[in-house]
Amino acid sequence: MNPATDTGAREVPDLRLAGLAVAAWLAALAGLHLTAAATATVAAVAGGLATLLGLHLCGLLGRPAAPVRRLGWVAVAVLLGVVCGATATAARVAVRDAAPVRALVQERPLVTVELVVRDDPRPIRGVAGRPATVLLRADLLRLTDSTGRQVAGSVRGLVLASDPAWRTLLPGQRATARGRLMAPRGGDLTAAVLSATGSPTLHGPPPWVQRAAGALRAGLQRACEPLPDEPGGLLPGLVVGDTSRLPPAVEEDFQTTGMTHLNAVSGSNVAIVVGAVLLLARWARAGPRTAAALCVFALIGFVILVRPSPSVVRAAAMGAIGLAALAAGRSRAALPALAAAVTVLVLVDPELAGDPGFTLSVCATAGLLLLAPGWRDGLRRRGVPAGLAEALAVPAAAQLACGPVIAGLSGTVSLVAVPANLLVVPAVAPATVLGVLAAVASPVWPAGAEFAAWLASWPAWWLVTVARQGARLPAGTLPWPGGVTGALLLAALSVALLLATRRPLLRRLVAVGAVAAVLGALPVRLLAAGWPPAGWVVVACAVGQGDAVVLPVAAGRAVVVDAGPDPAGVDGCLRRLGVREVPLLVVSHFHADHVGGIAGVFRGRRVTDVVTPQWAEPPYGVSQVRAAARDGGAALRAVPAGWRWRAGGAELAVLGPPYPLRGSRSDPNNNSLVLAATVAGVRILLPGDAETEEQRALLESLPPGGVRADVLKVAHHGSAYQDPEFLAAVRPAVALVCVGADNDYGHPNPGLLDRLTRAGARVLRTDTDGDVAAVRDGSGLAVVARGVGPGRRGGR
């Protein structure tokens, strides 16, 4: 047993390598957004300064003063970190920006690509007309255009593909594909995006490790098939990060309560999985070395089971450091190991410097090392059993350390995250262990695997219940400044609270202040009804890369225009608005980013009528809308220009398309229903995805002032395909942009946003502001932003 634990003594953290790691990390992050030459210049300057300072500290350039001697070597380490991070990134950026590859990207020819898959294919929702589209990360080994010109050499790329054959590929699989190259969004090491046509040509089988992992994952899914949807969909996510069967409502509840890390492969997930082994080892009175060895074996097995992709290896490295420290009881020795691991990982793959998952993994591991041991020992000194103390300390420390990053990414602070994670701690270990047993047994004993999965479904049911109840608590999630500012603000507050709680008087004051703040905030939120805001006339829902707009009719009743790409997104938005009945659902056009979530509108609500455009393409979207209307008992009809509808305080009129448009850049977009709505005297224009051709047709066919509106839902997610004369004719006071975070299409267009702002419009975006509302405020308009939710990618 560690004597420090018994006496209450605390080891001082060893931060000698922290400066090196942080400097390398920040230098790599900056280098991803600079050119190779600029980054190499930064490395050269830092190297020169480090050399001069080192010579001075050694007495070769004069005798250094005492303060310089004390802090000089720390500064040298920081400068060396800058040198290492900038040099490694400059080398990778030079490969990314190589002239031959960049020339092909700019020309956008049809190319044949030899590639190696780097990660699992990831379905993305909301891509227009291609509901089965998947995204793959791959190494592009050879590019050949139609003239026979070849570019050889491995560069990183993304593959967008709709052929079902792409969904079955495993990491490490070699293949050949055809398609067109597109420019990446930047900020990482991706050199090109391949929009693949057709199926890939495979070259040999994937590595045996990947095949074994695939067989175990498929076996776990088969074992979970007899279970109810909620625990049966959660269990594969909890064990291997496979959320393909997770119901959207459960997924949203997990996001609201800060429990998403349980069904995603992250450093926290690794710590929870292998932490069960650590607790069992300590219960069996195994020594520190034996416990560490068991954790290593469990970690290797976990990596094989969830597939050793780069993200999994990264998470395993972070989790292994924290668990080794807890197993050995030597957090002082593990902190330099964490700094060294961060440095090595960033140098090997500089792209990690800009990866939010990497940041969360490092923060969670740092929390395990710096906070968890002291909290665990403090609980044990107060009589809490050792296993329970560790089970309480680990998730609380990880949540506190990750809180600033999550706040910066989401623009919210969850008040229920820590309690919810503490409540589910007893259920995570048995569910995980039984789930792993089901996966391992599935190839040889299917009946035993189903029995293990049935046992695991009971603790999984507890996780679902905690998430559901936590998501329903009022004021469980509070708005917070997003971005770097919000993250730094919460980090500063967290550090201040940690320092304050070291003194009994300050600890009591902090406790009283926290209780007063929570009790004071709840009535304000409940009485003031911060969301939905009083007097709202239109809400643009944050549903990712897609459209979903809500117009109030009466209490609990609203018109919905489009449904976004995902049922959970629009359902959550309507729940937040208190909409229980939808007398009219308008489908502007049939692209997946407008109809993919239609089931969410019908979820628990009565929908009376569904109206659509007369242009019935693409077929998949048409059939999806027809099936939803049929199953929901709603009347379905296609309506022309001139059709009108009125109920309660809302009135709608279809302005366009004035006639079918054929041969345009996108016929489904340019045959979108264009609606003019009036709510409480406020005129709102909803043009769907109408592009330049339909916008010009509207101007030609409507009388002057026909498209004038107070509020404009900007067409096509703020794409560049907008007619300036159309925007000038609308002349909105408020412009709402429905767009997904980090989408691959460059939406919204910066020039368009600048034009709207210069014309006097107040522009709000769902990717940065979350659900956004226009409000009738006295004699004028106001805007209210609820705060951005978890970012979603993809879509068109």
WOKAHU-V130031 format. One record per helix or strand of 3 or more residues. SS is the DSSP state (a for helix, b for strand). FROM is the first residue (numbers start at 1). TO is the last residue. If there is no record, write none. Layout:
ss:SS from:FROM to:TO
ss:SS from:FROM to:TO
This chain:
ss:a from:3 to:7
ss:a from:18 to:31
ss:a from:36 to:57
ss:a from:66 to:96
ss:a from:99 to:107
ss:b from:110 to:117
ss:b from:134 to:145
ss:b from:150 to:161
ss:a from:164 to:168
ss:b from:174 to:182
ss:b from:190 to:202
ss:a from:208 to:224
ss:a from:229 to:240
ss:a from:248 to:256
ss:a from:260 to:263
ss:a from:267 to:283
ss:a from:288 to:306
ss:a from:310 to:328
ss:a from:331 to:348
ss:a from:350 to:354
ss:a from:356 to:381
ss:a from:386 to:410
ss:b from:412 to:414
ss:a from:417 to:442
ss:a from:446 to:472
ss:b from:477 to:479
ss:a from:483 to:500
ss:a from:504 to:528
ss:b from:536 to:540
ss:b from:549 to:554
ss:b from:557 to:561
ss:a from:567 to:577
ss:b from:581 to:586
ss:a from:592 to:595
ss:a from:598 to:602
ss:b from:606 to:612
ss:a from:619 to:632
ss:b from:635 to:638
ss:b from:644 to:647
ss:b from:650 to:656
ss:a from:669 to:671
ss:b from:674 to:679
ss:b from:682 to:686
ss:a from:692 to:701
ss:b from:711 to:713
ss:a from:715 to:718
ss:a from:724 to:730
ss:b from:734 to:737
ss:a from:750 to:758
ss:b from:762 to:765
ss:a from:766 to:769
ss:b from:772 to:777
ss:b from:780 to:785
